[in-house]
Amino acid sequence: MERCRPFLNAANEIAVAGFLNGQVDFNNIEAVVENAMNHHMQNVIQAPSLDTILQVDQETRAYVKTLL
């Protein structure tokens, strides 16, 4: 789970923002975050650099926005 944290945070932030904007139901936040986790677990990078973490964060935010 440690390697999931950067994109889990990004996914959660966008999902909650979607809820606050009326784009997603509160009960679906977990499903949106889980979808993002499953999407990104296919390409786990061991010991990523800061640049890689920032890139994955942006990619996750963009991906989750497509789910809303």
Secondary structure, DSSP 8 states (H G I E B T S, - for coil): -GGGHHHHHHHHHHHHHHHHTTSS-GGGHHHHHHHHHHHHGGG--SS--HHHHHHHHHHHHHHHHHH-
